[in-house]
Amino acid sequence: MEGNTYENKESLIKAIKNKFGAEERFYTCSAEDLSAEELIDFLYERNKFRVTENGNFTVNTSQICDH
């Protein structure tokens, strides 16, 4: 989803579900078996998104792990 901008959390969740399916589970470096909603909350809490000038949000590329 990197490189895209989303109006809000719900629009990002919808995009994730459209791409991967509603039942897909996700994994990070330090968490596993996350729903799309749980993944977004997890990443948001860790500053992995940034708010744009118009209030939308996008991936904060300076905060992405390299492994």
All heavy atoms as TSV, in Angstrom:
chain	resi	resn	atom	element	x	y	z
A	1	MET	N	N	0.828	-1.175	0.000
A	1	MET	CA	C	0.000	0.000	0.000
A	1	MET	C	C	0.891	1.264	0.000
A	1	MET	O	O	0.387	2.360	-0.111
A	1	MET	CB	C	-0.908	0.007	1.212
A	1	MET	CG	C	-1.697	-1.287	1.466
A	1	MET	SD	S	-2.581	-2.232	0.212
A	1	MET	CE	C	-3.483	-1.200	-0.790
A	2	GLU	N	N	2.192	1.030	0.116
A	2	GLU	CA	C	3.151	2.133	0.098
A	2	GLU	C	C	3.037	2.917	-1.201
A	2	GLU	O	O	2.816	2.364	-2.267
A	2	GLU	CB	C	4.569	1.583	0.244
A	2	GLU	CG	C	5.636	2.638	0.381
A	2	GLU	CD	C	7.001	2.041	0.634
A	2	GLU	OE1	O	7.093	0.864	1.005
A	2	GLU	OE2	O	7.968	2.773	0.444
A	3	GLY	N	N	3.185	4.224	-1.106
A	3	GLY	CA	C	3.118	5.085	-2.275
A	3	GLY	C	C	1.730	5.635	-2.531
A	3	GLY	O	O	1.556	6.502	-3.374
A	4	ASN	N	N	0.730	5.151	-1.818
A	4	ASN	CA	C	-0.636	5.628	-1.965
A	4	ASN	C	C	-1.026	6.482	-0.774
A	4	ASN	O	O	-0.435	6.377	0.292
A	4	ASN	CB	C	-1.612	4.445	-2.078
A	4	ASN	CG	C	-1.366	3.638	-3.326
A	4	ASN	OD1	O	-1.179	4.178	-4.405
A	4	ASN	ND2	N	-1.341	2.337	-3.177
A	5	THR	N	N	-2.031	7.322	-0.968
A	5	THR	CA	C	-2.561	8.161	0.096
A	5	THR	C	C	-4.020	7.771	0.325
A	5	THR	O	O	-4.743	7.508	-0.627
A	5	THR	CB	C	-2.466	9.646	-0.287
A	5	THR	OG1	O	-1.088	9.960	-0.515
A	5	THR	CG2	C	-2.993	10.550	0.802
A	6	TYR	N	N	-4.432	7.747	1.566
A	6	TYR	CA	C	-5.775	7.320	1.930
A	6	TYR	C	C	-6.470	8.410	2.729
A	6	TYR	O	O	-5.835	9.096	3.533
A	6	TYR	CB	C	-5.718	6.021	2.735
A	6	TYR	CG	C	-5.044	4.942	1.930
A	6	TYR	CD1	C	-3.671	4.758	2.009
A	6	TYR	CD2	C	-5.772	4.162	1.044
A	6	TYR	CE1	C	-3.042	3.794	1.225
A	6	TYR	CE2	C	-5.146	3.210	0.264
A	6	TYR	CZ	C	-3.787	3.028	0.354
A	6	TYR	OH	O	-3.159	2.102	-0.422
A	7	GLU	N	N	-7.785	8.550	2.522
A	7	GLU	CA	C	-8.556	9.573	3.223
A	7	GLU	C	C	-8.590	9.343	4.716
A	7	GLU	O	O	-8.573	10.288	5.500
A	7	GLU	CB	C	-9.998	9.594	2.718
A	7	GLU	CG	C	-10.173	10.168	1.363
A	7	GLU	CD	C	-11.637	10.209	0.969
A	7	GLU	OE1	O	-12.504	10.353	1.862
A	7	GLU	OE2	O	-11.908	10.084	-0.226
A	8	ASN	N	N	-8.670	8.075	5.096
A	8	ASN	CA	C	-8.807	7.742	6.505
A	8	ASN	C	C	-8.478	6.264	6.695
A	8	ASN	O	O	-8.181	5.547	5.730
A	8	ASN	CB	C	-10.228	8.056	6.999
A	8	ASN	CG	C	-11.283	7.440	6.109
A	8	ASN	OD1	O	-11.155	6.307	5.643
A	8	ASN	ND2	N	-12.335	8.195	5.844
A	9	LYS	N	N	-8.551	5.828	7.928
A	9	LYS	CA	C	-8.246	4.440	8.264
A	9	LYS	C	C	-9.162	3.478	7.517
A	9	LYS	O	O	-8.710	2.453	7.006
A	9	LYS	CB	C	-8.397	4.269	9.779
A	9	LYS	CG	C	-8.229	2.863	10.276
A	9	LYS	CD	C	-8.454	2.823	11.778
A	9	LYS	CE	C	-8.602	1.422	12.272
A	9	LYS	NZ	N	-8.815	1.368	13.719
A	10	GLU	N	N	-10.424	3.805	7.442
A	10	GLU	CA	C	-11.393	2.917	6.799
A	10	GLU	C	C	-11.095	2.721	5.313
A	10	GLU	O	O	-11.260	1.622	4.788
A	10	GLU	CB	C	-12.812	3.460	6.987
A	10	GLU	CG	C	-13.315	3.366	8.409
A	10	GLU	CD	C	-12.719	4.414	9.348
A	10	GLU	OE1	O	-12.272	5.491	8.880
A	10	GLU	OE2	O	-12.673	4.142	10.556
A	11	SER	N	N	-10.645	3.770	4.633
A	11	SER	CA	C	-10.329	3.622	3.205
A	11	SER	C	C	-9.102	2.746	3.000
A	11	SER	O	O	-9.029	1.999	2.020
A	11	SER	CB	C	-10.162	4.990	2.532
A	11	SER	OG	O	-9.049	5.682	3.042
A	12	LEU	N	N	-8.158	2.804	3.914
A	12	LEU	CA	C	-6.990	1.926	3.827
A	12	LEU	C	C	-7.381	0.480	4.108
A	12	LEU	O	O	-6.961	-0.429	3.391
A	12	LEU	CB	C	-5.893	2.378	4.789
A	12	LEU	CG	C	-4.666	1.482	4.870
A	12	LEU	CD1	C	-4.035	1.248	3.507
A	12	LEU	CD2	C	-3.656	2.065	5.843
A	13	ILE	N	N	-8.197	0.255	5.119
A	13	ILE	CA	C	-8.655	-1.102	5.423
A	13	ILE	C	C	-9.394	-1.684	4.226
A	13	ILE	O	O	-9.179	-2.838	3.853
A	13	ILE	CB	C	-9.532	-1.105	6.694
A	13	ILE	CG1	C	-8.667	-0.805	7.918
A	13	ILE	CG2	C	-10.258	-2.438	6.849
A	13	ILE	CD1	C	-9.446	-0.531	9.177
A	14	LYS	N	N	-10.241	-0.892	3.597
A	14	LYS	CA	C	-10.973	-1.351	2.420
A	14	LYS	C	C	-10.013	-1.731	1.303
A	14	LYS	O	O	-10.179	-2.772	0.655
A	14	LYS	CB	C	-11.936	-0.268	1.944
A	14	LYS	CG	C	-12.762	-0.678	0.770
A	14	LYS	CD	C	-13.732	0.410	0.359
A	14	LYS	CE	C	-14.513	-0.032	-0.865
A	14	LYS	NZ	N	-15.458	1.004	-1.300
A	15	ALA	N	N	-8.982	-0.917	1.061
A	15	ALA	CA	C	-8.001	-1.215	0.018
A	15	ALA	C	C	-7.242	-2.504	0.322
A	15	ALA	O	O	-6.997	-3.316	-0.577
A	15	ALA	CB	C	-7.025	-0.042	-0.134
A	16	ILE	N	N	-6.887	-2.703	1.574
A	16	ILE	CA	C	-6.182	-3.926	1.974
A	16	ILE	C	C	-7.070	-5.144	1.746
A	16	ILE	O	O	-6.633	-6.152	1.190
A	16	ILE	CB	C	-5.726	-3.838	3.440
A	16	ILE	CG1	C	-4.600	-2.809	3.575
A	16	ILE	CG2	C	-5.274	-5.202	3.964
A	16	ILE	CD1	C	-4.235	-2.474	5.005
A	17	LYS	N	N	-8.315	-5.052	2.167
A	17	LYS	CA	C	-9.231	-6.184	1.999
A	17	LYS	C	C	-9.501	-6.466	0.532
A	17	LYS	O	O	-9.616	-7.627	0.133
A	17	LYS	CB	C	-10.522	-5.926	2.763
A	17	LYS	CG	C	-10.334	-6.052	4.259
A	17	LYS	CD	C	-11.626	-5.827	5.012
A	17	LYS	CE	C	-11.433	-6.037	6.499
A	17	LYS	NZ	N	-12.685	-5.871	7.242
A	18	ASN	N	N	-9.596	-5.420	-0.287
A	18	ASN	CA	C	-9.799	-5.614	-1.723
A	18	ASN	C	C	-8.605	-6.303	-2.364
A	18	ASN	O	O	-8.759	-7.132	-3.252
A	18	ASN	CB	C	-10.065	-4.283	-2.421
A	18	ASN	CG	C	-11.448	-3.752	-2.161
A	18	ASN	OD1	O	-12.353	-4.471	-1.762
A	18	ASN	ND2	N	-11.621	-2.458	-2.373
A	19	LYS	N	N	-7.416	-5.969	-1.906
A	19	LYS	CA	C	-6.205	-6.546	-2.499
A	19	LYS	C	C	-5.918	-7.959	-1.993
A	19	LYS	O	O	-5.542	-8.834	-2.767
A	19	LYS	CB	C	-5.002	-5.643	-2.225
A	19	LYS	CG	C	-3.722	-6.157	-2.854
A	19	LYS	CD	C	-2.603	-5.153	-2.756
A	19	LYS	CE	C	-1.335	-5.698	-3.341
A	19	LYS	NZ	N	-1.124	-5.314	-4.707
A	20	PHE	N	N	-6.084	-8.185	-0.695
A	20	PHE	CA	C	-5.665	-9.442	-0.089
A	20	PHE	C	C	-6.814	-10.352	0.363
A	20	PHE	O	O	-6.582	-11.506	0.694
A	20	PHE	CB	C	-4.754	-9.174	1.114
A	20	PHE	CG	C	-3.506	-8.440	0.757
A	20	PHE	CD1	C	-3.369	-7.093	1.050
A	20	PHE	CD2	C	-2.461	-9.089	0.126
A	20	PHE	CE1	C	-2.216	-6.402	0.725
A	20	PHE	CE2	C	-1.302	-8.410	-0.213
A	20	PHE	CZ	C	-1.181	-7.061	0.085
A	21	GLY	N	N	-8.023	-9.823	0.431
A	21	GLY	CA	C	-9.163	-10.597	0.912
A	21	GLY	C	C	-9.501	-10.240	2.347
A	21	GLY	O	O	-8.617	-9.888	3.134
A	22	ALA	N	N	-10.766	-10.347	2.680
A	22	ALA	CA	C	-11.251	-9.926	3.998
A	22	ALA	C	C	-10.745	-10.795	5.143
A	22	ALA	O	O	-10.652	-10.341	6.279
A	22	ALA	CB	C	-12.777	-9.911	4.004
A	23	GLU	N	N	-10.383	-12.033	4.851
A	23	GLU	CA	C	-9.965	-12.954	5.916
A	23	GLU	C	C	-8.443	-13.080	6.051
A	23	GLU	O	O	-7.966	-13.826	6.914
A	23	GLU	CB	C	-10.565	-14.338	5.671
A	23	GLU	CG	C	-12.090	-14.339	5.629
A	23	GLU	CD	C	-12.720	-13.775	6.896
A	23	GLU	OE1	O	-12.249	-14.109	7.999
A	23	GLU	OE2	O	-13.678	-12.985	6.776
A	24	GLU	N	N	-7.685	-12.367	5.237
A	24	GLU	CA	C	-6.218	-12.461	5.274
A	24	GLU	C	C	-5.694	-12.024	6.639
A	24	GLU	O	O	-6.226	-11.118	7.266
A	24	GLU	CB	C	-5.608	-11.586	4.185
A	24	GLU	CG	C	-4.118	-11.727	4.051
A	24	GLU	CD	C	-3.708	-13.108	3.573
A	24	GLU	OE1	O	-4.249	-13.581	2.574
A	24	GLU	OE2	O	-2.847	-13.705	4.227
A	25	ARG	N	N	-4.640	-12.682	7.093
A	25	ARG	CA	C	-3.974	-12.342	8.355
A	25	ARG	C	C	-2.590	-11.809	8.011
A	25	ARG	O	O	-1.981	-12.208	7.016
A	25	ARG	CB	C	-3.867	-13.563	9.266
A	25	ARG	CG	C	-5.201	-14.229	9.559
A	25	ARG	CD	C	-6.226	-13.311	10.140
A	25	ARG	NE	N	-5.948	-13.017	11.545
A	25	ARG	CZ	C	-6.704	-12.284	12.324
A	25	ARG	NH1	N	-7.803	-11.746	11.853
A	25	ARG	NH2	N	-6.377	-12.078	13.565
A	26	PHE	N	N	-2.069	-10.921	8.851
A	26	PHE	CA	C	-0.820	-10.222	8.560
A	26	PHE	C	C	0.185	-10.394	9.693
A	26	PHE	O	O	-0.187	-10.624	10.841
A	26	PHE	CB	C	-1.111	-8.734	8.326
A	26	PHE	CG	C	-2.040	-8.513	7.170
A	26	PHE	CD1	C	-3.411	-8.433	7.377
A	26	PHE	CD2	C	-1.558	-8.428	5.887
A	26	PHE	CE1	C	-4.277	-8.251	6.319
A	26	PHE	CE2	C	-2.419	-8.258	4.816
A	26	PHE	CZ	C	-3.780	-8.166	5.029
A	27	TYR	N	N	1.450	-10.228	9.341
A	27	TYR	CA	C	2.561	-10.408	10.267
A	27	TYR	C	C	3.510	-9.227	10.141
A	27	TYR	O	O	3.677	-8.685	9.061
A	27	TYR	CB	C	3.305	-11.712	9.951
A	27	TYR	CG	C	2.410	-12.915	10.052
A	27	TYR	CD1	C	1.587	-13.298	9.003
A	27	TYR	CD2	C	2.362	-13.651	11.228
A	27	TYR	CE1	C	0.736	-14.381	9.113
A	27	TYR	CE2	C	1.513	-14.743	11.345
A	27	TYR	CZ	C	0.707	-15.106	10.282
A	27	TYR	OH	O	-0.142	-16.179	10.393
A	28	THR	N	N	4.130	-8.845	11.245
A	28	THR	CA	C	5.161	-7.802	11.258
A	28	THR	C	C	6.387	-8.379	11.957
A	28	THR	O	O	6.395	-9.538	12.352
A	28	THR	CB	C	4.683	-6.549	12.024
A	28	THR	OG1	O	4.645	-6.851	13.423
A	28	THR	CG2	C	3.322	-6.075	11.541
A	29	CYS	N	N	7.380	-7.539	12.150
A	29	CYS	CA	C	8.590	-7.978	12.860
A	29	CYS	C	C	8.278	-8.436	14.277
A	29	CYS	O	O	8.945	-9.325	14.802
A	29	CYS	CB	C	9.602	-6.839	12.938
A	29	CYS	SG	S	10.119	-6.201	11.352
A	30	SER	N	N	7.264	-7.824	14.901
A	30	SER	CA	C	7.013	-8.106	16.316
A	30	SER	C	C	5.566	-8.486	16.638
A	30	SER	O	O	5.195	-8.530	17.811
A	30	SER	CB	C	7.409	-6.887	17.149
A	30	SER	OG	O	6.674	-5.755	16.737
A	31	ALA	N	N	4.765	-8.762	15.629
A	31	ALA	CA	C	3.376	-9.177	15.867
A	31	ALA	C	C	2.952	-10.144	14.770
A	31	ALA	O	O	3.512	-10.139	13.684
A	31	ALA	CB	C	2.454	-7.971	15.874
A	32	GLU	N	N	1.975	-10.979	15.090
A	32	GLU	CA	C	1.523	-11.947	14.091
A	32	GLU	C	C	0.028	-12.173	14.202
A	32	GLU	O	O	-0.598	-11.825	15.203
A	32	GLU	CB	C	2.268	-13.261	14.238
A	32	GLU	CG	C	2.136	-13.903	15.598
A	32	GLU	CD	C	2.986	-15.147	15.727
A	32	GLU	OE1	O	4.206	-15.066	15.534
A	32	GLU	OE2	O	2.410	-16.194	16.026
A	33	ASP	N	N	-0.528	-12.734	13.142
A	33	ASP	CA	C	-1.935	-13.101	13.069
A	33	ASP	C	C	-2.849	-11.897	13.269
A	33	ASP	O	O	-3.827	-11.947	14.015
A	33	ASP	CB	C	-2.244	-14.209	14.082
A	33	ASP	CG	C	-3.546	-14.919	13.766
A	33	ASP	OD1	O	-3.882	-15.047	12.564
A	33	ASP	OD2	O	-4.240	-15.324	14.712
A	34	LEU	N	N	-2.555	-10.793	12.586
A	34	LEU	CA	C	-3.328	-9.562	12.704
A	34	LEU	C	C	-4.350	-9.456	11.579
A	34	LEU	O	O	-4.047	-9.760	10.428
A	34	LEU	CB	C	-2.410	-8.342	12.630
A	34	LEU	CG	C	-1.284	-8.236	13.649
A	34	LEU	CD1	C	-0.358	-7.097	13.298
A	34	LEU	CD2	C	-1.863	-8.063	15.040
A	35	SER	N	N	-5.541	-8.976	11.895
A	35	SER	CA	C	-6.515	-8.627	10.864
A	35	SER	C	C	-6.053	-7.312	10.226
A	35	SER	O	O	-5.131	-6.649	10.730
A	35	SER	CB	C	-7.895	-8.432	11.495
A	35	SER	OG	O	-7.892	-7.286	12.331
A	36	ALA	N	N	-6.710	-6.901	9.153
A	36	ALA	CA	C	-6.364	-5.623	8.524
A	36	ALA	C	C	-6.532	-4.478	9.521
A	36	ALA	O	O	-5.666	-3.599	9.616
A	36	ALA	CB	C	-7.224	-5.387	7.284
A	37	GLU	N	N	-7.615	-4.503	10.291
A	37	GLU	CA	C	-7.855	-3.451	11.284
A	37	GLU	C	C	-6.773	-3.444	12.358
A	37	GLU	O	O	-6.259	-2.383	12.725
A	37	GLU	CB	C	-9.228	-3.647	11.946
A	37	GLU	CG	C	-10.395	-3.440	11.022
A	37	GLU	CD	C	-10.815	-4.694	10.255
A	37	GLU	OE1	O	-10.084	-5.717	10.248
A	37	GLU	OE2	O	-11.888	-4.650	9.635
A	38	GLU	N	N	-6.423	-4.619	12.851
A	38	GLU	CA	C	-5.386	-4.717	13.882
A	38	GLU	C	C	-4.034	-4.276	13.335
A	38	GLU	O	O	-3.259	-3.611	14.034
A	38	GLU	CB	C	-5.301	-6.146	14.400
A	38	GLU	CG	C	-6.519	-6.578	15.184
A	38	GLU	CD	C	-6.575	-8.073	15.433
A	38	GLU	OE1	O	-6.039	-8.863	14.623
A	38	GLU	OE2	O	-7.175	-8.449	16.449
A	39	LEU	N	N	-3.751	-4.619	12.088
A	39	LEU	CA	C	-2.492	-4.212	11.461
A	39	LEU	C	C	-2.392	-2.696	11.371
A	39	LEU	O	O	-1.367	-2.118	11.744
A	39	LEU	CB	C	-2.371	-4.828	10.070
A	39	LEU	CG	C	-1.156	-4.398	9.260
A	39	LEU	CD1	C	0.128	-4.912	9.908
A	39	LEU	CD2	C	-1.285	-4.877	7.824
A	40	ILE	N	N	-3.446	-2.056	10.912
A	40	ILE	CA	C	-3.433	-0.597	10.787
A	40	ILE	C	C	-3.266	0.054	12.150
A	40	ILE	O	O	-2.470	0.985	12.310
A	40	ILE	CB	C	-4.710	-0.098	10.092
A	40	ILE	CG1	C	-4.801	-0.654	8.674
A	40	ILE	CG2	C	-4.769	1.430	10.080
A	40	ILE	CD1	C	-3.576	-0.469	7.836
A	41	ASP	N	N	-3.985	-0.422	13.155
A	41	ASP	CA	C	-3.830	0.132	14.513
A	41	ASP	C	C	-2.408	-0.051	15.020
A	41	ASP	O	O	-1.802	0.873	15.579
A	41	ASP	CB	C	-4.809	-0.535	15.481
A	41	ASP	CG	C	-6.248	-0.122	15.251
A	41	ASP	OD1	O	-6.485	0.919	14.591
A	41	ASP	OD2	O	-7.137	-0.847	15.728
A	42	PHE	N	N	-1.853	-1.245	14.815
A	42	PHE	CA	C	-0.494	-1.556	15.244
A	42	PHE	C	C	0.510	-0.610	14.585
A	42	PHE	O	O	1.368	-0.021	15.259
A	42	PHE	CB	C	-0.172	-3.008	14.880
A	42	PHE	CG	C	1.219	-3.439	15.204
A	42	PHE	CD1	C	1.542	-3.915	16.468
A	42	PHE	CD2	C	2.223	-3.385	14.247
A	42	PHE	CE1	C	2.834	-4.317	16.771
A	42	PHE	CE2	C	3.514	-3.782	14.538
A	42	PHE	CZ	C	3.821	-4.244	15.812
A	43	LEU	N	N	0.410	-0.453	13.283
A	43	LEU	CA	C	1.352	0.401	12.555
A	43	LEU	C	C	1.157	1.880	12.880
A	43	LEU	O	O	2.130	2.624	13.009
A	43	LEU	CB	C	1.223	0.169	11.048
A	43	LEU	CG	C	1.618	-1.233	10.581
A	43	LEU	CD1	C	1.309	-1.398	9.098
A	43	LEU	CD2	C	3.077	-1.525	10.868
A	44	TYR	N	N	-0.080	2.296	13.054
A	44	TYR	CA	C	-0.365	3.683	13.395
A	44	TYR	C	C	0.246	4.051	14.745
A	44	TYR	O	O	0.846	5.114	14.900
A	44	TYR	CB	C	-1.873	3.933	13.400
A	44	TYR	CG	C	-2.230	5.385	13.553
A	44	TYR	CD1	C	-2.195	6.232	12.455
A	44	TYR	CD2	C	-2.568	5.909	14.793
A	44	TYR	CE1	C	-2.511	7.580	12.593
A	44	TYR	CE2	C	-2.882	7.246	14.941
A	44	TYR	CZ	C	-2.850	8.082	13.837
A	44	TYR	OH	O	-3.146	9.403	13.976
A	45	GLU	N	N	0.117	3.170	15.703
A	45	GLU	CA	C	0.673	3.406	17.038
A	45	GLU	C	C	2.190	3.517	17.011
A	45	GLU	O	O	2.785	4.105	17.908
A	45	GLU	CB	C	0.255	2.288	17.984
A	45	GLU	CG	C	-1.215	2.304	18.322
A	45	GLU	CD	C	-1.662	1.060	19.069
A	45	GLU	OE1	O	-0.813	0.193	19.377
A	45	GLU	OE2	O	-2.871	0.951	19.336
A	46	ARG	N	N	2.808	2.960	15.993
A	46	ARG	CA	C	4.272	2.972	15.877
A	46	ARG	C	C	4.778	4.000	14.872
A	46	ARG	O	O	5.889	3.926	14.389
A	46	ARG	CB	C	4.768	1.576	15.526
A	46	ARG	CG	C	4.704	0.680	16.753
A	46	ARG	CD	C	4.564	-0.772	16.413
A	46	ARG	NE	N	4.462	-1.568	17.633
A	46	ARG	CZ	C	3.345	-1.715	18.339
A	46	ARG	NH1	N	2.227	-1.134	17.959
A	46	ARG	NH2	N	3.328	-2.456	19.440
A	47	ASN	N	N	3.933	4.968	14.542
A	47	ASN	CA	C	4.301	6.090	13.676
A	47	ASN	C	C	4.703	5.650	12.261
A	47	ASN	O	O	5.570	6.247	11.642
A	47	ASN	CB	C	5.419	6.918	14.322
A	47	ASN	CG	C	5.560	8.277	13.691
A	47	ASN	OD1	O	4.579	8.871	13.244
A	47	ASN	ND2	N	6.778	8.778	13.630
A	48	LYS	N	N	4.075	4.600	11.761
A	48	LYS	CA	C	4.388	4.106	10.414
A	48	LYS	C	C	3.599	4.840	9.335
A	48	LYS	O	O	3.796	4.616	8.158
A	48	LYS	CB	C	4.118	2.605	10.298
A	48	LYS	CG	C	4.868	1.775	11.319
A	48	LYS	CD	C	6.357	1.868	11.156
A	48	LYS	CE	C	7.045	0.955	12.166
A	48	LYS	NZ	N	8.477	0.982	12.078
A	49	PHE	N	N	2.684	5.719	9.757
A	49	PHE	CA	C	1.936	6.559	8.832
A	49	PHE	C	C	2.254	8.009	9.128
A	49	PHE	O	O	2.623	8.360	10.238
A	49	PHE	CB	C	0.425	6.352	8.994
A	49	PHE	CG	C	-0.031	4.969	8.664
A	49	PHE	CD1	C	-0.476	4.131	9.664
A	49	PHE	CD2	C	-0.009	4.511	7.368
A	49	PHE	CE1	C	-0.904	2.845	9.378
A	49	PHE	CE2	C	-0.435	3.233	7.069
A	49	PHE	CZ	C	-0.880	2.399	8.067
A	50	ARG	N	N	2.077	8.856	8.114
A	50	ARG	CA	C	2.207	10.293	8.339
A	50	ARG	C	C	0.990	10.974	7.736
A	50	ARG	O	O	0.439	10.517	6.737
A	50	ARG	CB	C	3.493	10.854	7.760
A	50	ARG	CG	C	3.606	10.822	6.277
A	50	ARG	CD	C	4.918	11.474	5.801
A	50	ARG	NE	N	5.014	11.367	4.372
A	50	ARG	CZ	C	4.394	12.172	3.511
A	50	ARG	NH1	N	3.638	13.150	3.957
A	50	ARG	NH2	N	4.509	11.996	2.215
A	51	VAL	N	N	0.577	12.065	8.348
A	51	VAL	CA	C	-0.565	12.826	7.869
A	51	VAL	C	C	-0.066	13.822	6.834
A	51	VAL	O	O	0.932	14.508	7.049
A	51	VAL	CB	C	-1.269	13.549	9.032
A	51	VAL	CG1	C	-2.410	14.398	8.519
A	51	VAL	CG2	C	-1.750	12.544	10.062
A	52	THR	N	N	-0.753	13.894	5.699
A	52	THR	CA	C	-0.376	14.828	4.635
A	52	THR	C	C	-0.968	16.203	4.911
A	52	THR	O	O	-1.759	16.371	5.845
A	52	THR	CB	C	-0.856	14.321	3.266
A	52	THR	OG1	O	-2.288	14.282	3.273
A	52	THR	CG2	C	-0.301	12.941	2.957
A	53	GLU	N	N	-0.615	17.180	4.096
A	53	GLU	CA	C	-1.087	18.554	4.280
A	53	GLU	C	C	-2.606	18.666	4.249
A	53	GLU	O	O	-3.176	19.514	4.916
A	53	GLU	CB	C	-0.488	19.457	3.202
A	53	GLU	CG	C	1.001	19.650	3.336
A	53	GLU	CD	C	1.583	20.468	2.205
A	53	GLU	OE1	O	0.821	20.954	1.346
A	53	GLU	OE2	O	2.813	20.614	2.180
A	54	ASN	N	N	-3.270	17.819	3.470
A	54	ASN	CA	C	-4.728	17.907	3.355
A	54	ASN	C	C	-5.463	16.982	4.321
A	54	ASN	O	O	-6.662	16.774	4.198
A	54	ASN	CB	C	-5.181	17.652	1.922
A	54	ASN	CG	C	-4.782	16.288	1.416
A	54	ASN	OD1	O	-4.194	15.497	2.140
A	54	ASN	ND2	N	-5.097	16.007	0.169
A	55	GLY	N	N	-4.746	16.396	5.288
A	55	GLY	CA	C	-5.372	15.574	6.307
A	55	GLY	C	C	-5.439	14.095	5.992
A	55	GLY	O	O	-5.877	13.310	6.820
A	56	ASN	N	N	-5.038	13.697	4.791
A	56	ASN	CA	C	-4.985	12.274	4.453
A	56	ASN	C	C	-3.760	11.661	5.105
A	56	ASN	O	O	-2.931	12.357	5.664
A	56	ASN	CB	C	-4.911	12.085	2.948
A	56	ASN	CG	C	-6.160	12.555	2.240
A	56	ASN	OD1	O	-7.214	12.684	2.833
A	56	ASN	ND2	N	-6.046	12.816	0.967
A	57	PHE	N	N	-3.629	10.356	5.022
A	57	PHE	CA	C	-2.415	9.752	5.545
A	57	PHE	C	C	-1.821	8.778	4.553
A	57	PHE	O	O	-2.490	8.269	3.669
A	57	PHE	CB	C	-2.626	9.137	6.920
A	57	PHE	CG	C	-3.504	7.918	6.963
A	57	PHE	CD1	C	-2.945	6.656	6.999
A	57	PHE	CD2	C	-4.877	8.029	6.992
A	57	PHE	CE1	C	-3.734	5.531	7.066
A	57	PHE	CE2	C	-5.684	6.899	7.055
A	57	PHE	CZ	C	-5.103	5.654	7.091
A	58	THR	N	N	-0.525	8.554	4.716
A	58	THR	CA	C	0.239	7.693	3.835
A	58	THR	C	C	1.317	6.998	4.651
A	58	THR	O	O	1.525	7.327	5.820
A	58	THR	CB	C	0.843	8.512	2.669
A	58	THR	OG1	O	1.411	7.626	1.718
A	58	THR	CG2	C	1.887	9.501	3.142
A	59	VAL	N	N	2.011	6.056	4.047
A	59	VAL	CA	C	3.086	5.349	4.738
A	59	VAL	C	C	4.231	6.322	5.023
A	59	VAL	O	O	4.641	7.089	4.166
A	59	VAL	CB	C	3.584	4.161	3.886
A	59	VAL	CG1	C	4.805	3.512	4.513
A	59	VAL	CG2	C	2.473	3.150	3.702
A	60	ASN	N	N	4.731	6.290	6.246
A	60	ASN	CA	C	5.867	7.095	6.654
A	60	ASN	C	C	7.128	6.305	6.301
A	60	ASN	O	O	7.604	5.481	7.094
A	60	ASN	CB	C	5.789	7.395	8.148
A	60	ASN	CG	C	6.842	8.359	8.600
A	60	ASN	OD1	O	7.702	8.772	7.836
A	60	ASN	ND2	N	6.760	8.743	9.857
A	61	THR	N	N	7.675	6.522	5.107
A	61	THR	CA	C	8.778	5.708	4.618
A	61	THR	C	C	10.035	5.819	5.470
A	61	THR	O	O	10.862	4.911	5.456
A	61	THR	CB	C	9.110	6.039	3.151
A	61	THR	OG1	O	9.375	7.441	3.038
A	61	THR	CG2	C	7.959	5.656	2.240
A	62	SER	N	N	10.161	6.881	6.238
A	62	SER	CA	C	11.332	7.017	7.107
A	62	SER	C	C	11.252	6.081	8.307
A	62	SER	O	O	12.227	5.889	9.012
A	62	SER	CB	C	11.501	8.451	7.573
A	62	SER	OG	O	10.460	8.824	8.449
A	63	GLN	N	N	10.083	5.475	8.529
A	63	GLN	CA	C	9.873	4.601	9.686
A	63	GLN	C	C	9.722	3.133	9.307
A	63	GLN	O	O	9.347	2.312	10.134
A	63	GLN	CB	C	8.617	5.044	10.448
A	63	GLN	CG	C	8.731	6.397	11.078
A	63	GLN	CD	C	9.773	6.421	12.170
A	63	GLN	OE1	O	9.866	5.511	12.980
A	63	GLN	NE2	N	10.566	7.458	12.206
A	64	ILE	N	N	10.026	2.783	8.069
A	64	ILE	CA	C	9.881	1.401	7.614
A	64	ILE	C	C	11.142	0.613	7.926
A	64	ILE	O	O	12.254	1.073	7.703
A	64	ILE	CB	C	9.601	1.364	6.090
A	64	ILE	CG1	C	8.330	2.145	5.769
A	64	ILE	CG2	C	9.504	-0.076	5.581
A	64	ILE	CD1	C	7.081	1.623	6.436
A	65	CYS	N	N	10.971	-0.601	8.415
A	65	CYS	CA	C	12.098	-1.474	8.724
A	65	CYS	C	C	12.794	-1.897	7.426
A	65	CYS	O	O	12.150	-2.031	6.401
A	65	CYS	CB	C	11.633	-2.729	9.445
A	65	CYS	SG	S	10.897	-2.410	11.060
A	66	ASP	N	N	14.073	-2.178	7.509
A	66	ASP	CA	C	14.832	-2.614	6.335
A	66	ASP	C	C	15.048	-4.117	6.304
A	66	ASP	O	O	15.815	-4.614	5.511
A	66	ASP	CB	C	16.203	-1.916	6.312
A	66	ASP	CG	C	16.072	-0.446	5.978
A	66	ASP	OD1	O	15.115	-0.078	5.263
A	66	ASP	OD2	O	16.924	0.336	6.432
A	67	HIS	N	N	14.395	-4.845	7.181
A	67	HIS	CA	C	14.592	-6.292	7.190
A	67	HIS	C	C	13.323	-7.026	6.873
A	67	HIS	O	O	12.283	-6.498	6.722
A	67	HIS	CB	C	15.160	-6.777	8.516
A	67	HIS	CG	C	14.412	-6.314	9.705
A	67	HIS	ND1	N	13.326	-6.983	10.183
A	67	HIS	CD2	C	14.567	-5.237	10.517
A	67	HIS	CE1	C	12.869	-6.357	11.249
A	67	HIS	NE2	N	13.581	-5.291	11.461
